[in-house]
Each structure stands twice: as structure tokens, then as C-alpha cells.
Amino acid sequence: MTTQPPLTDSHALSLRRKRATAEGMFLQESAADEIKDRVGLVNRTFTQVAVVTPYADVWATRFPGARIVSDTDTLALEPNSCDLILHAMSLHWSNDPVGQLIQCRRGLTPDGLMIAATLGGQTLEELRRYLAEAEASLTGGLSPRVAPMGEIRDYGALLQRAGLSLPVADSLPLKVQYRDAFHLMQDLRDMGETNVLSSRHRTIPPKSLFFETARRYQDAFANENGSIFASFETIFLTGWAPDPSQQQPLRPGSAKSRLADALKVPERPLRD
């Protein structure tokens, strides 16, 4: 029996993150500010907070007093220990994203809240397209260079699989302006978000690949001043640890009034 290799090379990911810079933290900061606003809208005081993140400095400033947890395969979360858990912008690199959410759910007290932020499928859609086109034209083939990122409906399904109640998934798109494709690629290095797929080619790609990618990108998306835009999408996932006090859906057929009466319209039977 053969074992499939993990999607992410954890050692390479750790090295990339160590090289990340403060200038590359704007996506982390944007997500942290958005989650802070969302938590502030919840009519509850959270006293036992944990943040799953590789970038403690960014998140600790927004959530002082929170316990910082490394985003390893096994999270350091004791069962029923937190009333708020934030999974902060690393789920897209996890080899077992549903397992990460299940561990968060187990770490919550009853009726505790989990909010996760992660990169979604629209992220870098332009770069992925022209990088693939350039490689196909130069080599006649493709190699894995950008991590596959889930769509919002996929992440919403993960919340249900993890056993979280009242699941909600929504996204926040963002367009970022860059001087050119090389400026974008440098920013990805500063973010610690370059290629760490286990299946990636370990040889250094030819420079012609990136020059051809930049040319195609520029031809398709150049603005009047010659700059380009890159798409990013942050998906936010919200779910609660199950508790009897939460709102429950009514049983089918248990309604005591008709929808037609509420809408004040005549009720008509369906026709074959």
C-alpha cells in the first residue's frame, strides 16, 4: 500500500516564513483587523482566547492576552479550554484542513466561537494563469507552482464536517497594485507565501520562465501607468461549538401557519 505525500512541505514552509518581512504582513494585518471588528460585534466577552498563527507579532497586537498556538498538524489546544479560537491565515497550507477545524472545535467550550481566515480560490488568479501559459509555451508542460486554494463553498462544507454549529462562510476580495510581476513575486517572498508544495520541482526554474510570465501579465493587465493588479481573496469561516442553548431548526412539518397567509397571497396547488 502506497502513502500519498503531504500537500505541503512543512520544513520548506517554516524556512519561507522565517524570511518573511514586516512589509509583507499586510494580508495578515488586514485579516486580523477584520476579525477584531467581527469579534467586537458579538454580544459577549471572551476571556479564554487562542490564536493559531505562525505570525504572533501581528495577531498579539490585535488580541492582547491571547494564547498563541503554532499551526502544526497537532494543535496545542486542550479540550474545552477556550471560548474563542482564531485560526489565522494558514489553513490554505494545512495538509488536513478539516482536521485543523475539528481540533479547534474540540478546544472550544460549549457555545464557544471559532473564526478562521484563509486565502481563497481567487487569490493570484492572474499570476497562476500567465505562469502556466508561459511554462507551457517554453517547456510544453506544467509543474506545480501555486498551492490549490479552496472555494468558499468547499470551506463552508468543512465547517459542517468539523461538527461546528451555525456555520457561515464569506469572502473579502482585494485588488493590490504592483509595479510589475517581479514586484508581486518579491511581495510573495516577503509574505512567506512562495511555493512549498511537496510535489514542486526542486531545480531552479529558468529565468526565461519569469520574464515570459511578466510579459504576458503586463500585456493583459497593464494600467495606464504600466502597473498591474493582483487579486487576493480572504475567506472567513465562522462556527460555534454545539450547545443546547443555541437556536435549533424546527422539524419539517411543524409550522403552525402557512407561508401564503404570511405573504397575503392565494395558495395554489402545484400542477403536473
Secondary structure, DSSP 4 states (H G I P E B T S, - for coil): ---PPPSB-HHHHHHHHHT--GGG-HHHHHHHHHHHHHHHHSSS---SEEEE-S-HHHHHHHSTTPEEE---SS----TT-EEEEEEES-GGG-S-HHHHHHHHHHHEEEEEEEEEEEE-TTTTHHHHHHHHHHHHHHHSS----S-----HHHHHHHHHHTT-EEEEEEEEEEEEEESSHHHHHHHHHHHT-S--BTTS--SPPPHHHHHHHHHHHHHHH--TTS-EEEEEEEEEEEEE---TTS--PPPTT--SS-HHHHHT--------
